[in-house]
């Protein structure tokens, strides 16, 4: 029962994120860019250089999509 409540809450959060993305696309894309950069920095700090490079490249893709 508790796991069903958690799944429902996650689904509702995803639906809300999709609604926000449709209303405020550039704000959320900027947040996505920052999150990808932070994920890359974390991966680099623990020695996962290939994963860090992946996240940095994804951040650049989002940045270019927003500002170019």
SEFIZA-3560 file (N, C-alpha, C; in Angstrom, 3 decimals):
REM SEFIZA-3560
<numar><xx>0.818</xx><yy>-1.195</yy><zz>0.000</zz><atom>N</atom></numar>
<numar><xx>0.000</xx><yy>0.000</yy><zz>0.000</zz><atom>CA</atom></numar>
<numar><xx>0.865</xx><yy>1.263</yy><zz>0.000</zz><atom>C</atom></numar>
<numar><xx>1.912</xx><yy>1.258</yy><zz>0.836</zz><atom>N</atom></numar>
<numar><xx>2.773</xx><yy>2.424</yy><zz>0.912</zz><atom>CA</atom></numar>
<numar><xx>3.532</xx><yy>2.631</yy><zz>-0.401</zz><atom>C</atom></numar>
<numar><xx>3.962</xx><yy>1.536</yy><zz>-1.035</zz><atom>N</atom></numar>
<numar><xx>4.688</xx><yy>1.670</yy><zz>-2.309</zz><atom>CA</atom></numar>
<numar><xx>3.773</xx><yy>2.237</yy><zz>-3.394</zz><atom>C</atom></numar>
<numar><xx>2.495</xx><yy>1.902</yy><zz>-3.351</zz><atom>N</atom></numar>
<numar><xx>1.539</xx><yy>2.454</yy><zz>-4.321</zz><atom>CA</atom></numar>
<numar><xx>1.391</xx><yy>3.959</yy><zz>-4.116</zz><atom>C</atom></numar>
<numar><xx>1.397</xx><yy>4.405</yy><zz>-2.871</zz><atom>N</atom></numar>
<numar><xx>1.301</xx><yy>5.832</yy><zz>-2.583</zz><atom>CA</atom></numar>
<numar><xx>2.547</xx><yy>6.563</yy><zz>-3.082</zz><atom>C</atom></numar>
<numar><xx>3.703</xx><yy>5.933</yy><zz>-2.932</zz><atom>N</atom></numar>
<numar><xx>4.949</xx><yy>6.544</yy><zz>-3.398</zz><atom>CA</atom></numar>
<numar><xx>4.948</xx><yy>6.651</yy><zz>-4.914</zz><atom>C</atom></numar>
<numar><xx>4.536</xx><yy>5.591</yy><zz>-5.596</zz><atom>N</atom></numar>
<numar><xx>4.475</xx><yy>5.601</yy><zz>-7.061</zz><atom>CA</atom></numar>
<numar><xx>3.492</xx><yy>6.661</yy><zz>-7.537</zz><atom>C</atom></numar>
<numar><xx>2.370</xx><yy>6.787</yy><zz>-6.873</zz><atom>N</atom></numar>
<numar><xx>1.387</xx><yy>7.799</yy><zz>-7.236</zz><atom>CA</atom></numar>
<numar><xx>1.962</xx><yy>9.203</yy><zz>-7.052</zz><atom>C</atom></numar>
<numar><xx>2.679</xx><yy>9.417</yy><zz>-5.960</zz><atom>N</atom></numar>
<numar><xx>3.285</xx><yy>10.726</yy><zz>-5.712</zz><atom>CA</atom></numar>
<numar><xx>4.337</xx><yy>11.048</yy><zz>-6.769</zz><atom>C</atom></numar>
<numar><xx>5.128</xx><yy>10.065</yy><zz>-7.145</zz><atom>N</atom></numar>
<numar><xx>6.142</xx><yy>10.280</yy><zz>-8.180</zz><atom>CA</atom></numar>
<numar><xx>5.470</xx><yy>10.604</yy><zz>-9.506</zz><atom>C</atom></numar>
<numar><xx>4.425</xx><yy>9.882</yy><zz>-9.841</zz><atom>N</atom></numar>
<numar><xx>3.704</xx><yy>10.138</yy><zz>-11.091</zz><atom>CA</atom></numar>
<numar><xx>3.123</xx><yy>11.550</yy><zz>-11.094</zz><atom>C</atom></numar>
<numar><xx>2.528</xx><yy>11.954</yy><zz>-9.986</zz><atom>N</atom></numar>
<numar><xx>1.967</xx><yy>13.303</yy><zz>-9.897</zz><atom>CA</atom></numar>
<numar><xx>3.054</xx><yy>14.365</yy><zz>-10.032</zz><atom>C</atom></numar>
<numar><xx>4.222</xx><yy>14.109</yy><zz>-9.447</zz><atom>N</atom></numar>
<numar><xx>5.330</xx><yy>15.052</yy><zz>-9.564</zz><atom>CA</atom></numar>
<numar><xx>5.801</xx><yy>15.161</yy><zz>-11.015</zz><atom>C</atom></numar>
<numar><xx>5.847</xx><yy>14.038</yy><zz>-11.720</zz><atom>N</atom></numar>
<numar><xx>6.251</xx><yy>14.061</yy><zz>-13.129</zz><atom>CA</atom></numar>
<numar><xx>5.242</xx><yy>14.814</yy><zz>-13.988</zz><atom>C</atom></numar>
<numar><xx>3.966</xx><yy>14.614</yy><zz>-13.705</zz><atom>N</atom></numar>
<numar><xx>2.931</xx><yy>15.344</yy><zz>-14.434</zz><atom>CA</atom></numar>
<numar><xx>3.060</xx><yy>16.843</yy><zz>-14.175</zz><atom>C</atom></numar>
<numar><xx>3.299</xx><yy>17.210</yy><zz>-12.927</zz><atom>N</atom></numar>
<numar><xx>3.472</xx><yy>18.621</yy><zz>-12.586</zz><atom>CA</atom></numar>
<numar><xx>4.691</xx><yy>19.200</yy><zz>-13.281</zz><atom>C</atom></numar>
<numar><xx>5.798</xx><yy>18.446</yy><zz>-13.319</zz><atom>N</atom></numar>
<numar><xx>6.997</xx><yy>18.919</yy><zz>-14.020</zz><atom>CA</atom></numar>
<numar><xx>6.714</xx><yy>19.142</yy><zz>-15.495</zz><atom>C</atom></numar>
<numar><xx>5.950</xx><yy>18.239</yy><zz>-16.107</zz><atom>N</atom></numar>
<numar><xx>5.608</xx><yy>18.407</yy><zz>-17.521</zz><atom>CA</atom></numar>
<numar><xx>4.759</xx><yy>19.667</yy><zz>-17.717</zz><atom>C</atom></numar>
<numar><xx>3.829</xx><yy>19.910</yy><zz>-16.821</zz><atom>N</atom></numar>
<numar><xx>3.010</xx><yy>21.122</yy><zz>-16.906</zz><atom>CA</atom></numar>
<numar><xx>3.875</xx><yy>22.373</yy><zz>-16.756</zz><atom>C</atom></numar>
<numar><xx>4.805</xx><yy>22.342</yy><zz>-15.808</zz><atom>N</atom></numar>
<numar><xx>5.701</xx><yy>23.483</yy><zz>-15.619</zz><atom>CA</atom></numar>
<numar><xx>6.566</xx><yy>23.701</yy><zz>-16.846</zz><atom>C</atom></numar>
<numar><xx>7.049</xx><yy>22.596</yy><zz>-17.426</zz><atom>N</atom></numar>
<numar><xx>7.903</xx><yy>22.707</yy><zz>-18.603</zz><atom>CA</atom></numar>
<numar><xx>7.148</xx><yy>23.355</yy><zz>-19.760</zz><atom>C</atom></numar>
<numar><xx>5.869</xx><yy>23.058</yy><zz>-19.877</zz><atom>N</atom></numar>
<numar><xx>5.077</xx><yy>23.654</yy><zz>-20.949</zz><atom>CA</atom></numar>
<numar><xx>4.822</xx><yy>25.142</yy><zz>-20.681</zz><atom>C</atom></numar>
<numar><xx>4.707</xx><yy>25.527</yy><zz>-19.420</zz><atom>N</atom></numar>
<numar><xx>4.448</xx><yy>26.923</yy><zz>-19.071</zz><atom>CA</atom></numar>
<numar><xx>5.714</xx><yy>27.763</yy><zz>-19.008</zz><atom>C</atom></numar>
<numar><xx>6.805</xx><yy>27.195</yy><zz>-18.492</zz><atom>N</atom></numar>
<numar><xx>8.050</xx><yy>27.930</yy><zz>-18.276</zz><atom>CA</atom></numar>
<numar><xx>9.235</xx><yy>27.155</yy><zz>-18.862</zz><atom>C</atom></numar>
<numar><xx>9.294</xx><yy>26.959</yy><zz>-20.178</zz><atom>N</atom></numar>
<numar><xx>10.317</xx><yy>26.070</yy><zz>-20.728</zz><atom>CA</atom></numar>
<numar><xx>11.746</xx><yy>26.546</yy><zz>-20.503</zz><atom>C</atom></numar>
<numar><xx>12.022</xx><yy>27.829</yy><zz>-20.664</zz><atom>N</atom></numar>
<numar><xx>13.416</xx><yy>28.261</yy><zz>-20.563</zz><atom>CA</atom></numar>
<numar><xx>13.942</xx><yy>28.208</yy><zz>-19.134</zz><atom>C</atom></numar>
<numar><xx>13.078</xx><yy>28.467</yy><zz>-18.155</zz><atom>N</atom></numar>
<numar><xx>13.514</xx><yy>28.396</yy><zz>-16.757</zz><atom>CA</atom></numar>
<numar><xx>13.916</xx><yy>26.968</yy><zz>-16.414</zz><atom>C</atom></numar>
<numar><xx>13.091</xx><yy>26.009</yy><zz>-16.798</zz><atom>N</atom></numar>
<numar><xx>13.400</xx><yy>24.618</yy><zz>-16.471</zz><atom>CA</atom></numar>
<numar><xx>14.585</xx><yy>24.107</yy><zz>-17.271</zz><atom>C</atom></numar>
<numar><xx>14.750</xx><yy>24.569</yy><zz>-18.494</zz><atom>N</atom></numar>
<numar><xx>15.908</xx><yy>24.149</yy><zz>-19.275</zz><atom>CA</atom></numar>
<numar><xx>17.191</xx><yy>24.691</yy><zz>-18.646</zz><atom>C</atom></numar>
<numar><xx>17.153</xx><yy>25.900</yy><zz>-18.142</zz><atom>N</atom></numar>
<numar><xx>18.329</xx><yy>26.447</yy><zz>-17.457</zz><atom>CA</atom></numar>
<numar><xx>18.646</xx><yy>25.615</yy><zz>-16.223</zz><atom>C</atom></numar>
<numar><xx>17.622</xx><yy>25.237</yy><zz>-15.486</zz><atom>N</atom></numar>
<numar><xx>17.828</xx><yy>24.381</yy><zz>-14.316</zz><atom>CA</atom></numar>
<numar><xx>18.411</xx><yy>23.036</yy><zz>-14.740</zz><atom>C</atom></numar>
<numar><xx>17.920</xx><yy>22.497</yy><zz>-15.854</zz><atom>N</atom></numar>
<numar><xx>18.425</xx><yy>21.224</yy><zz>-16.353</zz><atom>CA</atom></numar>
<numar><xx>19.903</xx><yy>21.337</yy><zz>-16.711</zz><atom>C</atom></numar>
<numar><xx>20.280</xx><yy>22.455</yy><zz>-17.303</zz><atom>N</atom></numar>
<numar><xx>21.681</xx><yy>22.688</yy><zz>-17.661</zz><atom>CA</atom></numar>
<numar><xx>22.548</xx><yy>22.710</yy><zz>-16.405</zz><atom>C</atom></numar>
<numar><xx>22.106</xx><yy>23.414</yy><zz>-15.389</zz><atom>N</atom></numar>
<numar><xx>22.860</xx><yy>23.509</yy><zz>-14.133</zz><atom>CA</atom></numar>
<numar><xx>22.966</xx><yy>22.141</yy><zz>-13.469</zz><atom>C</atom></numar>
<numar><xx>21.871</xx><yy>21.399</yy><zz>-13.473</zz><atom>N</atom></numar>
<numar><xx>21.877</xx><yy>20.064</yy><zz>-12.859</zz><atom>CA</atom></numar>
<numar><xx>22.855</xx><yy>19.150</yy><zz>-13.588</zz><atom>C</atom></numar>
<numar><xx>22.859</xx><yy>19.204</yy><zz>-14.923</zz><atom>N</atom></numar>
<numar><xx>23.806</xx><yy>18.378</yy><zz>-15.681</zz><atom>CA</atom></numar>
<numar><xx>25.246</xx><yy>18.759</yy><zz>-15.363</zz><atom>C</atom></numar>
<numar><xx>25.517</xx><yy>20.047</yy><zz>-15.226</zz><atom>N</atom></numar>
<numar><xx>26.869</xx><yy>20.483</yy><zz>-14.868</zz><atom>CA</atom></numar>
<numar><xx>27.258</xx><yy>19.960</yy><zz>-13.486</zz><atom>C</atom></numar>
<numar><xx>26.334</xx><yy>20.033</yy><zz>-12.536</zz><atom>N</atom></numar>
<numar><xx>26.617</xx><yy>19.531</yy><zz>-11.185</zz><atom>CA</atom></numar>
<numar><xx>26.835</xx><yy>18.023</yy><zz>-11.190</zz><atom>C</atom></numar>
<numar><xx>26.048</xx><yy>17.307</yy><zz>-11.983</zz><atom>N</atom></numar>
<numar><xx>26.237</xx><yy>15.851</yy><zz>-12.095</zz><atom>CA</atom></numar>
<numar><xx>27.609</xx><yy>15.549</yy><zz>-12.682</zz><atom>C</atom></numar>
<numar><xx>28.015</xx><yy>16.349</yy><zz>-13.669</zz><atom>N</atom></numar>
<numar><xx>29.334</xx><yy>16.168</yy><zz>-14.263</zz><atom>CA</atom></numar>
<numar><xx>30.447</xx><yy>16.453</yy><zz>-13.267</zz><atom>C</atom></numar>
<numar><xx>30.279</xx><yy>17.508</yy><zz>-12.481</zz><atom>N</atom></numar>
<numar><xx>31.298</xx><yy>17.839</yy><zz>-11.477</zz><atom>CA</atom></numar>
<numar><xx>31.403</xx><yy>16.743</yy><zz>-10.428</zz><atom>C</atom></numar>
<numar><xx>30.243</xx><yy>16.206</yy><zz>-10.014</zz><atom>N</atom></numar>
<numar><xx>30.277</xx><yy>15.124</yy><zz>-9.024</zz><atom>CA</atom></numar>
<numar><xx>30.959</xx><yy>13.895</yy><zz>-9.599</zz><atom>C</atom></numar>
<numar><xx>30.573</xx><yy>13.512</yy><zz>-10.826</zz><atom>N</atom></numar>
<numar><xx>31.187</xx><yy>12.335</yy><zz>-11.447</zz><atom>CA</atom></numar>
<numar><xx>32.695</xx><yy>12.521</yy><zz>-11.577</zz><atom>C</atom></numar>
<numar><xx>33.117</xx><yy>13.720</yy><zz>-11.927</zz><atom>N</atom></numar>
<numar><xx>34.551</xx><yy>13.994</yy><zz>-12.047</zz><atom>CA</atom></numar>
<numar><xx>35.237</xx><yy>13.890</yy><zz>-10.696</zz><atom>C</atom></numar>
<numar><xx>34.575</xx><yy>14.363</yy><zz>-9.648</zz><atom>N</atom></numar>
<numar><xx>35.199</xx><yy>14.349</yy><zz>-8.314</zz><atom>CA</atom></numar>
<numar><xx>35.388</xx><yy>12.945</yy><zz>-7.776</zz><atom>C</atom></numar>
<numar><xx>34.567</xx><yy>11.988</yy><zz>-8.236</zz><atom>N</atom></numar>
<numar><xx>34.720</xx><yy>10.604</yy><zz>-7.772</zz><atom>CA</atom></numar>
<numar><xx>35.485</xx><yy>9.745</yy><zz>-8.776</zz><atom>C</atom></numar>
<numar><xx>36.009</xx><yy>10.387</yy><zz>-9.819</zz><atom>N</atom></numar>
<numar><xx>36.876</xx><yy>9.670</yy><zz>-10.743</zz><atom>CA</atom></numar>
<numar><xx>36.187</xx><yy>9.019</yy><zz>-11.926</zz><atom>C</atom></numar>
<numar><xx>34.926</xx><yy>9.299</yy><zz>-12.153</zz><atom>N</atom></numar>
<numar><xx>34.204</xx><yy>8.735</yy><zz>-13.296</zz><atom>CA</atom></numar>
<numar><xx>34.282</xx><yy>9.729</yy><zz>-14.458</zz><atom>C</atom></numar>
<numar><xx>35.421</xx><yy>9.752</yy><zz>-15.119</zz><atom>N</atom></numar>
<numar><xx>35.689</xx><yy>10.796</yy><zz>-16.102</zz><atom>CA</atom></numar>
<numar><xx>34.832</xx><yy>10.668</yy><zz>-17.361</zz><atom>C</atom></numar>
<numar><xx>34.556</xx><yy>9.436</yy><zz>-17.801</zz><atom>N</atom></numar>
<numar><xx>33.708</xx><yy>9.262</yy><zz>-18.978</zz><atom>CA</atom></numar>
<numar><xx>32.288</xx><yy>9.743</yy><zz>-18.692</zz><atom>C</atom></numar>
<numar><xx>31.778</xx><yy>9.413</yy><zz>-17.513</zz><atom>N</atom></numar>
<numar><xx>30.435</xx><yy>9.871</yy><zz>-17.141</zz><atom>CA</atom></numar>
<numar><xx>30.420</xx><yy>11.393</yy><zz>-16.971</zz><atom>C</atom></numar>
<numar><xx>31.479</xx><yy>11.952</yy><zz>-16.418</zz><atom>N</atom></numar>
<numar><xx>31.564</xx><yy>13.400</yy><zz>-16.264</zz><atom>CA</atom></numar>
<numar><xx>31.520</xx><yy>14.075</yy><zz>-17.628</zz><atom>C</atom></numar>
<numar><xx>32.279</xx><yy>13.541</yy><zz>-18.567</zz><atom>N</atom></numar>
<numar><xx>32.283</xx><yy>14.112</yy><zz>-19.918</zz><atom>CA</atom></numar>
<numar><xx>30.894</xx><yy>14.043</yy><zz>-20.535</zz><atom>C</atom></numar>
<numar><xx>30.205</xx><yy>12.930</yy><zz>-20.322</zz><atom>N</atom></numar>
<numar><xx>28.848</xx><yy>12.787</yy><zz>-20.846</zz><atom>CA</atom></numar>
<numar><xx>27.934</xx><yy>13.886</yy><zz>-20.294</zz><atom>C</atom></numar>
<numar><xx>27.989</xx><yy>14.112</yy><zz>-18.990</zz><atom>N</atom></numar>
<numar><xx>27.114</xx><yy>15.114</yy><zz>-18.379</zz><atom>CA</atom></numar>
<numar><xx>27.484</xx><yy>16.536</yy><zz>-18.816</zz><atom>C</atom></numar>
<numar><xx>28.773</xx><yy>16.795</yy><zz>-18.972</zz><atom>N</atom></numar>
<numar><xx>29.182</xx><yy>18.116</yy><zz>-19.451</zz><atom>CA</atom></numar>
<numar><xx>28.684</xx><yy>18.349</yy><zz>-20.878</zz><atom>C</atom></numar>
<numar><xx>28.771</xx><yy>17.317</yy><zz>-21.716</zz><atom>N</atom></numar>
<numar><xx>28.290</xx><yy>17.443</yy><zz>-23.097</zz><atom>CA</atom></numar>
<numar><xx>26.782</xx><yy>17.648</yy><zz>-23.121</zz><atom>C</atom></numar>
<numar><xx>26.056</xx><yy>16.931</yy><zz>-22.281</zz><atom>N</atom></numar>
<numar><xx>24.602</xx><yy>17.110</yy><zz>-22.215</zz><atom>CA</atom></numar>
<numar><xx>24.247</xx><yy>18.527</yy><zz>-21.758</zz><atom>C</atom></numar>
<numar><xx>25.009</xx><yy>19.055</yy><zz>-20.804</zz><atom>N</atom></numar>
<numar><xx>24.762</xx><yy>20.416</yy><zz>-20.330</zz><atom>CA</atom></numar>
<numar><xx>24.980</xx><yy>21.417</yy><zz>-21.458</zz><atom>C</atom></numar>
<numar><xx>26.020</xx><yy>21.199</yy><zz>-22.250</zz><atom>N</atom></numar>
<numar><xx>26.285</xx><yy>22.098</yy><zz>-23.373</zz><atom>CA</atom></numar>
<numar><xx>25.166</xx><yy>22.021</yy><zz>-24.403</zz><atom>C</atom></numar>
<numar><xx>24.665</xx><yy>20.818</yy><zz>-24.656</zz><atom>N</atom></numar>
<numar><xx>23.555</xx><yy>20.654</yy><zz>-25.606</zz><atom>CA</atom></numar>
<numar><xx>22.333</xx><yy>21.443</yy><zz>-25.141</zz><atom>C</atom></numar>
<numar><xx>22.011</xx><yy>21.343</yy><zz>-23.863</zz><atom>N</atom></numar>
<numar><xx>20.861</xx><yy>22.073</yy><zz>-23.328</zz><atom>CA</atom></numar>
<numar><xx>21.119</xx><yy>23.575</yy><zz>-23.422</zz><atom>C</atom></numar>
<numar><xx>22.323</xx><yy>23.994</yy><zz>-23.074</zz><atom>N</atom></numar>
<numar><xx>22.684</xx><yy>25.423</yy><zz>-23.129</zz><atom>CA</atom></numar>
<numar><xx>22.545</xx><yy>25.960</yy><zz>-24.552</zz><atom>C</atom></numar>
<numar><xx>23.053</xx><yy>25.218</yy><zz>-25.511</zz><atom>N</atom></numar>
<numar><xx>22.977</xx><yy>25.660</yy><zz>-26.909</zz><atom>CA</atom></numar>
<numar><xx>21.519</xx><yy>25.720</yy><zz>-27.359</zz><atom>C</atom></numar>
<numar><xx>20.725</xx><yy>24.744</yy><zz>-26.948</zz><atom>N</atom></numar>
<numar><xx>19.304</xx><yy>24.729</yy><zz>-27.317</zz><atom>CA</atom></numar>
<numar><xx>18.578</xx><yy>25.944</yy><zz>-26.761</zz><atom>C</atom></numar>
<numar><xx>18.954</xx><yy>26.388</yy><zz>-25.563</zz><atom>N</atom></numar>
<numar><xx>18.276</xx><yy>27.514</yy><zz>-24.935</zz><atom>CA</atom></numar>
<numar><xx>18.715</xx><yy>28.844</yy><zz>-25.566</zz><atom>C</atom></numar>
<numar><xx>20.013</xx><yy>29.045</yy><zz>-25.694</zz><atom>N</atom></numar>
<numar><xx>20.529</xx><yy>30.364</yy><zz>-25.984</zz><atom>CA</atom></numar>
<numar><xx>20.967</xx><yy>30.595</yy><zz>-27.437</zz><atom>C</atom></numar>
<numar><xx>20.934</xx><yy>29.567</yy><zz>-28.259</zz><atom>N</atom></numar>
<numar><xx>21.370</xx><yy>29.769</yy><zz>-29.652</zz><atom>CA</atom></numar>
<numar><xx>20.203</xx><yy>29.619</yy><zz>-30.593</zz><atom>C</atom></numar>
//
